[in-house]
């Protein structure tokens, strides 16, 4: 049995822990384990490939809407295979290079194998048994497959297998109503597919504020059909068409046909593959690894981060958690995670970006002020001929501490950053928004004006009190 000072399972964000550990302590005996393509979910089958597909969709959308500005432009053709190949030619070589570097490294042992615990701190990796003093679980997650009658027999795409497509499906039914369904539904629609989204939750993209989701659904419905509150019961196939039969809470049934089905119904834990209980590591009722505030599992000197905990499944969060784990594994003292300002974005048209609390959550423990301002009431928003988009901010009334922000509209993922940064200052106060000059006319003014328009309740009509188009 080989023994190591550190074993890291997963080659995503956990690799930064390995890199830093070897830099600070070059004599460490280190093992790295990966059972899929090297580089982690974000690089190989998540955020990087999806955003490389979504940018061409954005270009298509801009061209399609050019006539609003007196520009006569048309798209003669879309080379779907070229778009897919461009994505693959970026992702696959980078993943391969990571794998080769790990295999050739003199600083660690790389196991490109499945692993599972067989005893305390002890793993079976392929045919070998290894043991580690410290273990990092960066094990990611996998696609959740709901129990839908006939699904396996009929066949379906996932957010992973979609990346291997060579030809664009003529029509697609997306099962799921979250951000993955929204992003890939938007991409396929812009490429030319006839897209239908069927989501079980009554709210489209339920992780967002309700008024944000409402705008997103309204805008995306121009490009696709969206059915919310419908549970898919079964699927079928006749000839070259697949059918989805779904029912809502009122007993209304809907049948949708398409040439392909895309399953986008969430993620599930990988912990069952690892059998962590054999090393005293507990999981919750859904199978996610349990951790404390310092990201240590129920077994000392074993930490989990990223998707493994099921908490905040974003690459930027995993990168942050890797810093925390490193300090706790190799530093002095204990550092706990702080999730008060976790941001995320949905890269559709329009974009959505959010950070911190939603209004309902904030009101549970705080007296709050709500700021709301529409893009269209700024000079730049008017120039862009946009409507319905807005910034909503949530502020603690007594301290002006920023509790949350929600944006739906162009460049939302960029506009929200100044709010994120302020939420990570000592006082988390909104005052610097007003001390910093905002370029006029620019979209950033919509953020400033949302904070200038605070009220005790979310009343969208307040947004018209300070219209400025100068």
N, C-alpha and C positions, 0 to 999 in steps of 0.2 A: 504494500500500500504506500502510495506517495503522499507525503504531507507537505502542506503549504502554509505560509503565513497569511495569505489572502487568496480566496477564490471568488471570482466575479462571474456571475451567470448572466449573460446578455452582453451584447456589444453596442448598445445604444448609449444612453447618457452615463451608464455605469462605467464606461471606458474612461471617462474623465477622472474618475476616482483612481483607477489603475494607473493612468498616466502620471497623475500627481503623486501617488504613493511611490512609484518607481523613481520619480525625479527627486523626492525628498529622502527616500530610503532605498538606495539602489541595491542593497543586499537582500531585499525581500524576495522570498520564494513565492511566485505568483502563478496562478492558473486562471485562464479565461475560457469560459464554456459558451458555445453558441450552437443552436440546433437548426438555425435557418440562415438566410443570407446575412453576411456580416454588415454591421452598420446600424442595426435596429429598425424598428417599425417606421420611424419618421422618414429615414432615407430610402428604405427599400420598398415600402408598400403603404406609406401614409402621407404625411404632409408634403414632402418634397415632390414626389411624382404627381400628386393631385394638383398642386399649385402650378406645376409646369403644364398641366392640361387646362387649368382654369384661365391662365393668361390668354391663350389663343381664343378661348370663349369670350373673354372680355373684348378682345380686338374685333371679333365678329359682331358683338353687340354694338360697339361704337359705330361700326360701318352701317349696320342696319338702321341706326337711329340718326344718321347724318342728315337725312332729308328734313328733319326738324329745323335745321340751321341753314337751309337753302343749298345744301350740298348734294348733288346728284351722284351718288356712289352706289355701286352694286358689287356683290360677290359673285364672281363667275364660277368658282368651284372651291371646295374645301378638300384638301388632301388629308383625309383622316389618318391614313397610314403614316404619312410624314410627321404629323403631329405626335402620334404615338411613338414612332421611332425616335424622334428627338428626345422625348421623355426618357425612353429606355436607354438611349445612348449616353445620357447624362448619369442615370442612376446606377446602371449595372457595372460600368467600369469602376466607379467610385467604390461600390460595395466589394468588387473583386480585389481592388487594391488594398482595402482594409484587411480582407481575408489573407492576402499574400503577405502583408506586413506582419500580421499576427503569426502566421506560420513560420516566417523566417526570423522572428524576433529571438534574440539570445537572452532577453530579459524575462521571458515568461513562457509557460507551456500553454499551447492552444489546443483545445479539444473541440472539434467540429462534430459534436455528438449530442444525442439526448442525454439528459442527466436526471437522476432521481435520488432522493435521500434514502439511505438504508439504515442509518443509525445517527446518533448525535454527531453533528458536524461532518458527517461522512456521506459521500456520494458515490453512486455507481455511474460511471461515464463510459458508455460503450462497454468494453470488456474490462475496464480498469476500475479500481477502487481508489478514491482519493479522500483526503481529510484536510480541513482548513481551520486555522485558529480564528480567522475572521472570514465571514461570507457575506457577499453582497448579492441580493436578489433583484436584478434588473430584468425580470423575466417577461415583461410585456404582457400582452393580452391577445386574444384571438377573436375571430368573428363569432357572434352569437347567432345560432340557428334555431329559431323558434319552431315548436312542434306544429307544423302545417301539413295537413294531409296531402300526400302525393308529391311533396316538394322535391324530395331526392330523386324520385323517378322521373319527374318532368325536367329537372335540371335548372340551374340558375347561375348567374354571375354574382360575384361579390366585389367589394372594393379592391380586393387583391387580384382576382382573376380578370377583372375588367382591364387591368394594366397590360394584359397579354393580347388584347384584341387586335386583330389585323384589319377587320372590316367593321364599319359602323352598323349596328342593328337598325333596321328600319323603324322599329318602335320598341319601347321599353316600358315595363311596369316596374316601378321602384317600390319595394315593400319596406316601409319605414318612413318616419316623418321628422327625423332629427337633422343635424347639420351635415352628416355624410350624405344622406338622401338629397338634401337641398343642393349641395355642391355638385354631386355627380349628376343629379337630374338636370341642373342648369347646364353643365358641360355638354351632356349628350343632346340636350335640346338645341344649344347653339351650334352643335356640329350637324344637326339636321334630323335627329331622331324625333319621333312623335312620343312624348314622355307623359306618363301618368304616375303620380305619386299617391300611394295609399298608406296613410299613417293611422296607427291605433289611438293615439292621443288626440283629444278634441282640439288641442292647440298645435299648430304647425311649429316646429322647432321649439319644443316646450321648455328648453333651458333658458329661453330669453324672456324679457318682459313681454307681457301680453300685447301691449300696443306696438312694440317692435315686431313681434311675430305677425301681427295683423297686417302691417305694412309690407313685410317681406312676402307674405302669402299673396297679397293683392298684386304686387309687382311681378312675382314669378309666375302668377297665373296667366300672364300675357303670353308666356312661352310654353306652358304645360298645364295639364289638369291636375289639381290637388284635391284629394279627398281626405278629410281629417275625421277622426272618431270612428274609423272602420277597422274592425279586426278581421284579418285574412283567415278564412276557415280552411280553404283548400285551393289547390291549383290543378289544372288539367292541361291536356295538349290534344289538339286535333290538327293534323296536317303539319304545316309549318308555323302554326300559331299556338301560343300558350295563353291560358286564361287564368285569371285570379278571381275568386269569389269571396267577397267580404261582406260583413254585416255590422251595422252600428247598434248602439244601445237601444234604439227604438224598434229594432227588428227589421229595418230597411236593408235590403240586400242589393249589392252592386256587382256586376260581372264586367270585367275589363279584359280585353284581348290585346296581345302584342306579340312581336316575334321573339322577345327575350324578357326575362325577369332578372332584376337586380335586387339582391337581398342586402338591405342596409338597416338592419334592425338592432344595431348596437354591438357591444363587445362583451366578452366574458373572460373570466380569469384563466390563466395558464397554470395555476397552482396545483390542480389535480394531476397534471403530468409530472410535476416535481415530487409529489407525495411528501410535503413538508412536515406533516404530523409525525413522521418517523424521526424527526430531529426536534420535536417539541414545539414546532411552529404552528400557531393556531390561525385558522381562517374564519371569516365571518359567515353568515348564513348564505351568502351568494358565492362564497369560495375565494374572496379576495384576502390577501395576506393582512393580518392584523398588525398594526404598528402603534407605538406610543408617539408622543410629541417630538421625540428625537429620531423618529423613523426606525427605531429598533423593534424587532419582532418580539414575540413572547419568549424567544430564546436569546440570551445575552450574546453579544458579539455577532449577531446576524441581523442585517438591516435590509429593508426593502424600499424601493423607490419607483417612481414612474407609474405605469399602468398596473404594476403588481398589486398596489394597494386599492385600486379602483376609485381613488379619491378625485384627483384632478388630472385627467388623462390628456395632457398637452405636453409637447416636447419642451417648451420653455419652463414648465413646472418641474419636469424631470431633471433638467439641467440645474435648476435651483436646488432641488432636493439632493442632487449629487454633491453639491458643495456642502450641504448640511451633514450628509452621511460621512463625507471625508473628514470633516472637523471632529465628528463624534467618534470615528474609528481610529483616527491617528493624531488628533489634536489633544489639547489639554482642556478639560471641562466638558460641558454638555451644551449644545446649541439646539434649540427647538425650532420647528418650522413655523412660519407665519404666513397664513393664507388670506389675510384680510384684503389683499389687492391682486387677486389672480385674474389676469385678463385673458380674453379669447376673442377670436374673430371668425366670421363665416364669410367665405370669399365667393359670394354670388353677386348678382346685380339686382338690387343694391347690396353693398357690403353691410355687415352687422359687426359691431364690436361692443364688448361689455367688460366691465371690471367691478369687482366688489359686490355689494349687496343690491338686490332688487328692492323695490319700494316696500312690498309687503313684509319682507324680512326685516328691513330697517325699522319699520314702524313697531315691531314687536318689542324693541328695547330702547328706542330713541324717539325724541321729539324731532321731527325732521322738517326741512324745507325742500321743496321740489322745484327745480329749474327746468324749463322747457323752452326750446327755441327751434323753429323750422329753418331748414336750409334756404328755402325760397324767399325768406325775408331778409337775406343778406344780398349784397350787390353781386357777389360771385355766384351765389345760388341762382339768382335771377338770370345772370348771364348764361348759366348752364341750362336754363329752362327746366328746372327740376321742381317737383312738388311732392308733398307727403312725407319727405324725409325730415328727421329731427334729431336733436341732442336732448337727452334727459339726464339731469344730474340730481343726486340725492345728498343732502348736506345736513349735518347735525345742527339744530337751530342755535343751541347755546354756545357752540365753539366754532362754527363754520368748518368743522372737520368734514372732509369729503368721505362719504360712506360708499358711494357707488356712482357709476355712470353708464349710460346705454345710448348707443348711436346707431342709427340706420340711415345709410346714405353713402355717397361717393367718398372713397378714401377713409372710411370709418376707422379702419385698423391703424391709420397714421394719426388721425385727429385725436384719438383717445390717448395717445402716448403722453401728452403733457399732463393729463389728469392722472395717469398711472404714476408718473414721476412724482407728482405732488403727494400722492397717497403713500409714498415711501419716504417722505421727509419726516423729521421728528414730530411735528404737530399735525401733519396731514391736512394742513389748512389751505383753503381756496384763495387766500389773499394774493399770492403771487400771480394769479391769473390776470389780475387787474394792474399789477405793477409792470408786467411785461407788455411791451407794445405788440399788438397783433397787426400784421401787414394788412393794409386796406387797398383794394378789395381782395380778400382771400377767404377760403373756406374756414380757416382757423377762427375767424370771427364768430362763427356759429357756436363754438365752445365758450368763448368769452361771454357771449350774450345769454347763453343758457344760465350761467352763473349770475348774470346781472338781473335775472328774471325769476327770482326765488319767491315762492308762495308756500303756504302751509298745506296745499293740496295740489294734485296734478290736474290742472285745468288748462287745456290746450289753448283756450281762447286768450289766455294771458300772453301768448306768444305774439300777438298782434299789437301789443302796447308800445313796442319799441321798433317798429318797422323802419329800416334804413336802407335806402337804395342809392345813396349819394355816391 
